[in-house]
Amino acid sequence: MPQQLLLHSPLDMHLHLRDGEMLQKIAKESAYSFCGAIVMPNLTTPVTTKEAVIAYKERIKEAIGEEKFEPYMTLFFKSDFDRTFLESLKAHITAIKLYPAGITTNSFGGVSGFDIQTLQKTLQAMSDLEIPLCIHGETNGFVMDREAEFVPIYERLATAFPKLKIIMEHITTKASVEALERHENLYATITLHHLLITLDDVAGGLLRPHLFCKPIAKHPKDREALLDVALKAHPKVMFGSDSAPHPKEAKETCGCAAGIFTAPIALQMLAELFEKHGSLEKLGDFVSGNAKRIYSITPLSKTVVLEKSPFRVREHYNGVVPMFANETIAYIIKEVING
């Protein structure tokens, strides 16, 4: 009998579902294999109001159809959110996402400068209401240094608001891993692709646009640091795919859009990776257990049955090219059991 692996209530703690036609095309790819996900708010018109949160969740629910999947909604951070406003939203959101202005897709309405006094009102209200803060942590410096340069900002925020849970999103550097140990209230998500690739895979030979993402893949030493904590299911890290779909024509062009689409193959590739390193027993905590504890959530019941059997990844999913397109991977999703 082929080797099987059961994953209970897998969660994706950083996901882009987009909106409109793209939402309709790709939402089911995540909803099929995950029981829930933290959904990013950086739409073309960022999600900054209660009405926008509720309406976007309704559109997601419509797009996933009968799939059993909970979208954990987020709000696009603004420095003028007050406690009354956030109290009215608390039942509708799981976190608030902070973007430095202009640093990634649809982030031009983000934060310029990180003066504690300017951010005080929103962050103090979040701390009091126990609403986690997710941050895309990059400066506008040299592209390979942007995340490491942001670590002191993480640390200033963690020190100024010690009761605020701060999630360093899609970390890519050894410096970010080390920061986890210095502050009790710092946590992190780690993507599949940053556990697998370095900048050499993206641009060391012919340019591979479907591996181009932000934060950009880094050095082998950084990947090793990420692998070390992920494979151990370090209690302060959790899986967040940062699966970011773009149409094929937006990737295979001059001015290639940043983002890697991993939703259809994320769990299969994580199983292959963890097995390769002798850490399969830790995969459940990395994709579910840690997230449940960090976010204090009780996810929907869903069991994903993975089977070790060669699977050729599709060339595209409704026009979106996935990571490992046309390549053969070691695991398939044999069955998904709801309830």
C-alpha positions, 0 to 999 in steps of 0.5 A: 500500500502506498505511504499515506500521511494525514494532515488535520485542519491544515491552515495557510496563515498568509494567502492572496485570493485577489478579487473579481475574475482572479478570485473566481479562478483560484479561490477553490485551489486553496479552499480544497486542501486547506480548512482556512487561511489568513486572507490579505487585504491589499486589493486594488482598493485596500480593505480598510472598512467594516463594510469592505471586510464583510463584502470581501468575505462574502465574495470569497464564500461565493467563489469557493462554492461548497468547499469547507473553508474559513477565510480569516479576514484582515484589515489594511493598517491605517494609523488613525484607526481608533479603539471604537472603530476596531471594537466594531470590527473585532468579530469580523477580522482575525488580524490587521496587516501593515504594509510599508508604502509602495513596497509590494503589490497594491501597498501605496496606501501603506505606512511611510516611516515608522514613528512610534508616536504616529502609530501609537493610536492604532497599535495601542488599541490593537494591543488592548483588544488583542488583535494581532499585527501582521507586517510585511517587513521590508525597507526601501533599501537595496533589495537583498538587504530590505528585510534585514534592515527592517528587523530593528523596526520589528524590535522597536515595535515589539518593545513599545507594545509588549502585549501586542502579537506581531507576526513577521510575515514571510520571513526570508533571512537568518536575521529575522529568525534570530529576532524571534528569540529576542522578543516574546511577542514576535512570531513569523510565517514562512513560505514553501518557496523560501524553504526551497529556493535561493536567489540563484534559482531565480536569476543564477541562470536564465531568469525564471519569472515564476520564481520571482517574488517579494521578499526576494529569495535570499542566500543559502545561509538564510534558507538554512536558517528558515529550514532549521526552525520550520522542520522543527516546527519551532513554536513561534513559526507557522506556514503561510504560503504567500501564494500570489497569483498573477495571469501568465502574461503578467509574469512572462513579460518585461516588468514581471509581477512579483508573486509565486502561485503555490496553492495547488501544490503547497501541502504535497511539496511540504510533505516531500520536503519534511520527509526528505529531512526526516521531519514528517512528524513535525509537519502537522504543527507547522501547518496547523498546531502552531497557528491555532495556538498563536492566533487562538483559533479553532479551525474547521475540521478537515483531514487531508490525506496525502499519498506518496505517489508521483504527480505531474503538476499541471501547466496552469490553473485557469491561466495561472502558472504554479510553482513546479509547473509540468514537473513531477512531485512525490505526493498527491492529495488522495482524499479530503475528508470534511468533518 
